[in-house]
Amino acid sequence: MAAADFIKSLVPGAQNVYKKYNVLASLVIAQGCLESGYGTSGLAQKAHNLFGIKGTYNGQYVLMWTSEQDKYGNVTRIQAKFRKYPSYAESLADLGSLYNRLDRYKAVVGETNYKKACQAVKDGGYATDVNYPSKLISIIDKYNLTQYDNITTLPDEPDVPDNPDTPVEEPVFPSKEYAGKDVSLNKNLPSDVDFPQLFVSTTDGKDVVEITGVIVDLTDDTTGKKSFTFTITKTQQNAAEFDLLINDNILYIDERKFNHQKYYITDVDLKQSKNVITKTITANHIYSVLLVENRVEETVSKKLKLKEALDIALKGTDFTYVLEAPESDFPSAEEENFGEKNSTELMDQIIEDYDLEIDVDNYKIHVYKKMGQEVDFTLDSRYNMPGINIKTNSQNCTTRAWGYGAMAKDSNSTDKKPKYVFEPILYVHPEEKKFLREGKPRWADPIKDETIKKAGSMVSALKKHVNPYPETTVSVDYQYIYEPKLLSIEKPFWKGDTIHVLADTADGITFEDDVRLVTIQYNPLNPYSSPKLTFANFRKDIQDIAVNQAKKIRDQKRYIDQLMRTYRRAFFILLKKGVLLLLTLRKYFGTIRNSLYEEQLATDLGSIETAVNGIERDITNHKRADNAHTSSQVAHGGGLTVYEEIEIAKARIRNLVLQADGTNIKEMLDARVDKRGKVYPTLRDHLIAKETEVENLDSIVQKEMGFDFTTIPPVYHTNLNLADKTVLQCFVIDELTGDIYATQVASGNQDKSESFIITRMNPNGVMLDSMKLVHGGHGTTIGLERENGKMYIWSNYNVVDSNGNTVGNDLVRFPYTAGATLNGGSGGIKRYNKFNDYYTIPVIDRENGFIAFRMRLKDDNSLVELRKLSDVKNGVNKVLGKVIIPNDLFYLQGFTIDGYDLYWYTGDTNNKTYPCEITQFSFKDGSLKKRISCDFGYGPDGKYEDGFREPESIFLYKDPTTGKKSLFAGVATGAVGKRLAKVYAYHSKENAAKFGIDLAQGYQGYKLTQNNGYSKRLPEGLKSLKEFRQPGFYYMLTTETKTLSDHPDSGNAGWWLNIAPADRAGSVIQTLTRNSTGRPIKILTRVVTNDGNIGEWSEISASGKLPWANLPLKNGAKNPDGNNRLQFAVQGGFLFVRGRVTIPKKDGVDFATLPASARPKKNAFKSCPVAGTTGERKIVFRSNGNISALGLFAKNESNATYTYIDEIIKLD
């Protein structure tokens, strides 16, 4: 629809808005055009929704994707409901109603000046764009929309209600209570669970593979939110499951309580160290993943029973719930605007408002008033609890707070004394006196909640908000110990259970209490693993804690001390005999001396006796036995056993050949000596020493000649001076000349097919020239080929139809031509077969004669093929190697090749979704060899310029002489229109020196400022400025100006001194700038020659506004009116005079006097025009300050009235 047609469709509705809501029709039409793109937006086309208003209209809506921010500041893409209108008229009426309902738009309603109305919309907060009013005004002026503001002839029509819906019925929320039918899981999972297992599955469930050999760390608590992590190392045996461990695939794990629990993989951390690849996987239970993605749009405000609240929160999901306590145990809660959140937020609100706990079995939610029970189990530091952490925090203790509920309808937050539905409530904790600090209460932040409309609800909220008791957190390490005799005494525990904790030391009890387990961190695949337990965050009077622990003084000495002394004596006896005792003893005894205690003690002492007797017997037998040890059990020194030494000696004897004259024996003895005269014990020792030296030398050579970019820190190389303002796409280096060729998308292109620019730069990144490729595409990558002294570019090139639409892509080669503009039909472009139908971009390895094609497959994944460049040029379809890029490296920013190595550069803007990484693959087997994260590109302040960073392009450079390598990587920073193209490098040692020297040739030989960006200081003892001519930026203090004989304005401020670069004769320009804030800035400049000659200081005007002052008139002169009085101003060494003056007609009359500071050194004569007739009056500005009028030269002197004065006179 054309813009004019769209506007016509809005006119009737807009005029009705003006008539009903008193908002200009021209304004709402302009807003409709701007907000909907003249009706082209998805909402406008699907729902006649011009302004993006959410919700429903007469029950009608459309679902559209939008970004929303949760309470933690996380931005999430969700599908939301937007109003669907029958026509544009209802959408315009909604806007008019909005302006009438909200106080901040009062200036919009009733305003008849469309420009003021546009500004009032912006001032009311409708838009944050400072140019929003001017955009609206431009649309109104362009289409003459004010013609529709005339509604005098518009017929009266019955009012359409603001909300034309029939009486809104309360939304229906189907019951989500568990009805005995579970959601089916993957049918490929085993039906029986004989032991805990972990499986990974694709999202479609077709591939299911068990994962073994990993240690899982699962966290489970009373909120239902469960997650676990594990790390897996890739091997030949686990390649299938390793590759399936990617984002959004599914893990099934057998937990301690529930089997086959479904988790989604949410985080994958892939690392490579040398040749070892690992993944650290984080998975979250479907309860956490799916509920946060489900949004409940409807809201309810009333007292809700628990089941009603759960039905609302779980609407639209497959989750059901089971109440594990009667519903009567859960009091109803007053809810206001319950809804318009995701299901996770609503479930969290239910847990808080109804004071309950939940446990989740896949899609079934078990709801408890309080989970668990008191269990007869003791955690004891002397037995099964190696560690305990007790943290007490009183920082958040508060004793009182104010509560402010919803505001009254006739009040808003900007009022000095806003009114509320109920008076603000001050809540004071009943035990405040016990917790005063220095006699003063501890205030909590006030509660300000517009959803609370009842005083009782506010009091309940304040009671939860204010708490004077310290927070105490207890977490322990639990060591599982199998003891059959305790199985009948101690019961197993789980989250929600209350157990006894006892921390005992030689100095007494550190902690002893009954505490409730709320979080357990454990490995579900190992039932005997030691979990980490966290007990309830409970608040208790810290004085009570101290008193209770002091009361728990033990009544009898613990017999464990005596038992340990017995153990120690037995142990030292055995040590004296040289025996290492491996004996398992009981380490926990009950605190009550009863029959069980005595039995335990007797058993351990009997074990000690048996072990000691057995050791004595074994030692005696060992002394008498002939076969106590074999030769393989006896060490002979040097790390070898007797058996190995014997076998080596036998092998050497077998190799020994004796001659009758014994010459070979002499030769062997002589071979023991090296050329430096060092004698080795044997020839073999000599050979081993030399082999070791050769191996070490080989390692040094490999390290010296190889190139491992993962061990090299990146260094800043240069900035690229590009021809266009758009972001860098690709850069490559001509290794013979050092010139850099870089690509950008061409700006200003109106066609659907993109064009790109190639800029050629010197090694320092300074632009030399450029060329343009019309409809050439994005310029993602290019390759260089030098042939017969000429540079050719290999690239992808778009194929376009007559309308400029891209219909295909070609592989092309063309000569680089400075200043040229080519298009698809240019004669210099030659096309080659790329052997596929995919979007393909090339890179080239000049030294090895290779070219690589990156193909974007139909599923947007990438395949890279390696070919010989000569094959491609001759039309030979031969692939040397392939690499399939993994999904987590999907976001391409550049690639380069070096022989059979592929370097792949990836990452999106500011690492939002895809981190910035460089990965090395091998074309020989397609394997991933190395992978590192990239963290460079920061500005001088340690931040990215304008908060923007995006990786762009990578290139592997090889020195044509030495073969040494450097890996260059680009990064773009800065705002749109101010992009910086920075290049960093991973240099081999030789290249680091080479490029450092080459780049230094383009840099300054001395500094213009200090390293920190501050101005430099003048040399100590300088007497005059004319003696100092070194270019740079300097600063002098007020005291320093007094010591300079030729400073033009010394002693009243600090001054900057800027010395411009010299001309060929050595002359420089010195510029002084006064450091002023309270006074106008003052700038003085002059020339100083190489031989010390100086020009005069000249003042530069630093302001467009002159300091005008009135001049009193005398000797009968007067102003003809009060608007053009005679005035003067002085600035920059000039006198400015203006005004109209009626002057007596006699010659030589002095009619005004200038002050001393405004008097010229020489008399200045000016001719000024007169009014009333054609003519002039001679005016002289005298050096003594008098302004005099001389002869009058006019066509009719009698008709002359006043004189126009508007003159500029040089004072010097």
Secondary structure, DSSP 8 states (H G I E B T S, - for coil): --HHHHHHHHHHHHHHHHHHH---HHHHHHHHHHHHTTTTSHHHHHH--SS--BS-BTTBEEEEEEEEE-TTS-EEEEEEEEE--SSHHHHHHHHHHHHHH-GGGTTTTT---HHHHHHHHHHTTS---TTHHHHHHHHHHHTTGGGGG--TT--------SS-SSS---------B--S------TTS-S--SS--EEEE-TTS--EEE--S---EEEEETTS--EEEEEEE--STTHHHHHH--TT-EEEE--SSSSSEEEEEEEEEEEEETTEEEEEEEEEEHHHHHHHT-EEEEEEEEEE-HHHHHHHHTTTSS-EEEESS-GGGS--EEEEEEEEEEHHHHHHHHHHHTT-EEEEETTEEEEESS---EEEEEEETTTT-SEEEEEEE-TT---EEEEE--B-TT--TTSSS--BSS--EEEE-TTGGGG-BTTB--B---EE-TT--SHHHHHHHHHHH---S-EEEEEEE------HHHHTTS----TT-EEEEEEEETTEEEEEEEEEEEEEEE-TT-TTS--EEEE--EE--HHHHHHHHHH---SS--THHHHHHHHHHHHHHHHHTT------------SS-SHHHHHHHHHHHHHHHHHHHHHHHHHHHHHH-S-S--GGGSB-STT-BHHHHHHHHHHHHHT----TT-HHHHHHHHTTB-TT--B-SSHHHHHHHHHHHHHHHHHHHHHHH---GGGS--EEEEE---SSSS-EEEEEE-TTT--EEEEEE-TT--SSS--EEEEEE-TT--EEEEEEETT------EEEEEETTEEEEEEEEEEE-TTS-EEEEEEEEEE--TT-EE-TT-TT-EEE--SSSSEEEEEEETTTTEEEEEEE-TTS-EEEEEEEHHHHHTT-----EEEE--GGG-SEEEEEEETTEEEEEE--GGGSSS--EEEEEETTT--EEEEEE------TTSS-GGG-EEEEEEEEEE-TTT--EEEEEEEEESSTTS-EEEEEEEE-HHHHHHHHHHHHTTS-SS-SS-TTS--EE--TT---GGG----EEEEE-HHHHTT-TT-TTTTSS-EEEEE----TT--EEEEEEE--SSS---EEEEEE-TTS-B---EEE---SS---EE--B-TT-B-SSTTS--EEEEETTEEEEEEEEB--SSTTEEEEE--GGG--SS-EEEEEEBSSSSEEEEEEE-TTSEEEEEEEEESSGGG---EEEEEEEE--
